Amino acid sequence: MSEPARPFLSVVIPAYNEESRLGPTLARIQHYLAAQSYQAEIIVVDNASADATSEVARRAGARVLREPLRGKGAAVRAGMLAAQGQYVLFSDADLSTPIEEVERLMAALSAGHEVAIASRALPESKLPVRQPWYRELVGRLGNVLVRMLAVRGIADTQCGFKLFPRELAQRLFGAQRMRGIAFDMEILFLGQRLGLKIAEVPVTWVDDPDSRISRVRDSLDAIKDLLRIRLNWMRGRYRL
């Protein structure tokens, strides 16, 4: 008996206590994927939720991975390494970047880039519902530090919508060490060190007021992690 064909696209969604938002998100993704000519899979990584997140995901037809509560970065890593698709998309559970925007990222890869990331910070980006001004300000200040310390030339490292060919996803996320929100910066830092062509793609992005991110606390944690990333690189701790 022949093995089933490998999916063309894997969609990886980390989730922590997301039973209320996950159903509509998965329904929208399923509706979009059903209209495509390729096969796809959805992987929900349940980050030790205390609610019915896993049950909601299974009812929607997603593959569920249960992970200990180690942080968003650890959850994303588990899903990216488990993905079987030719291409692997990481998406936040709130779907602030609509799933349809994956087509823009795919186009960037078809044009010769090796990694494609969604960006809220480019002139062509569309933000019909913006974050409060103070969250945007903290985000901009944080990105200045990111570009100074780790990732140069990228205006938005933290948008939760990134696309990788599976082979590169395995390589980059296999080397990942950050368990918290700094994992985005770490992955892009490693990609730049490998000389990968990373496309920053303008997308539509809609703020979710129920965001689980605390800008001030998480920004301070991210600054500490940026220094750890630099030290890890200097000490040869990344196996790429």
Secondary structure, 3 states (H helix, E strand, C coil): CCCCCCCCEEEEEEECCCHHHHHHHHHHHHHHHHCCCCCEEEEEEEECCCCCHHHHHHHCCCEEEEECCCCHHHHHHHHHHHCCCCEEEEECCCCCCCHHHHHHHHHHHHCCCCEEEEECCCCCCEEEECCCHHHHHHHHHHHHHHHHHCCCCCCCCCCCEEEEEHHHHHHHHHHCCCCCCCHHHHHHHHHHHCCCCEEEEECEEECCCCCCCCHHHHHHHHHHHHHHHHHHHHCCCCCC
